[in-house]
């Protein structure tokens, strides 16, 4: 289970708010993609997909490239 912390950010312009909202959405998508990779590997192989191998799979993802840039 993940610990969630809510942080209220005040006095943002609409552009800043939209940028933060978009980055949060992309980060969520990347997390879901990583979890999906782990689940699919477990169902196929019966083993846990470690971080290094999952990272190699996610490096070519559009979500990863968008966040990294």
C-alpha positions as CSV (number, residue, x, y, z in Angstrom):
1,X,0.0,0.0,0.0
2,X,1.3,3.4,-0.9
3,X,1.3,6.3,1.5
4,X,-0.4,9.4,0.1
5,X,0.3,12.9,1.2
6,X,-1.8,15.7,0.0
7,X,-0.1,19.1,-0.5
8,X,-2.2,22.1,-1.2
9,X,-0.4,24.5,-3.6
10,X,-1.8,28.1,-3.7
11,X,-1.4,31.0,-6.0
12,X,-0.6,29.1,-9.2
13,X,-1.4,30.4,-12.7
14,X,-3.6,28.3,-14.9
15,X,-0.6,27.3,-17.0
16,X,1.3,26.1,-13.9
17,X,-1.7,24.2,-12.6
18,X,-2.2,22.5,-16.0
19,X,1.5,21.6,-16.2
20,X,1.5,20.0,-12.7
21,X,-1.7,18.2,-13.4
22,X,-0.4,16.8,-16.7
23,X,2.9,15.6,-15.0
24,X,1.0,14.0,-12.2
25,X,-1.2,12.1,-14.8
26,X,1.9,10.9,-16.7
27,X,3.6,9.8,-13.4
28,X,0.4,7.8,-12.6
29,X,0.4,6.2,-16.0
30,X,4.1,5.2,-15.6
31,X,3.4,3.7,-12.2
32,X,0.5,1.7,-13.6
33,X,2.6,0.5,-16.5
34,X,5.4,-0.7,-14.1
35,X,2.8,-2.6,-12.0
36,X,1.3,-4.1,-15.2
37,X,4.8,-5.3,-16.3
38,X,5.4,-6.9,-12.9
39,X,2.0,-8.7,-12.9
40,X,2.3,-10.0,-16.5
41,X,5.8,-11.3,-15.8
42,X,4.6,-13.0,-12.6
43,X,1.7,-14.7,-14.5
44,X,4.0,-15.8,-17.3
45,X,7.1,-16.8,-15.4
46,X,5.9,-17.3,-11.8
47,X,8.7,-15.0,-10.6
48,X,8.9,-11.4,-9.5
49,X,10.2,-8.9,-12.1
50,X,13.0,-7.0,-10.4
51,X,13.6,-3.3,-10.6
52,X,16.5,-3.3,-13.1
53,X,14.6,-5.4,-15.7
54,X,11.4,-3.4,-15.3
55,X,13.5,-0.2,-15.7
56,X,14.9,-1.5,-18.9
57,X,11.4,-2.2,-20.2
58,X,10.1,1.2,-19.2
59,X,12.9,3.2,-20.7
60,X,11.3,3.0,-24.1
61,X,7.9,4.1,-22.8
62,X,6.4,7.4,-23.9
63,X,5.5,8.2,-20.3
64,X,9.1,7.8,-19.2
65,X,10.5,9.9,-22.0
66,X,7.9,12.7,-21.2
67,X,8.8,12.8,-17.5
68,X,12.5,12.5,-18.2
69,X,12.5,15.4,-20.5
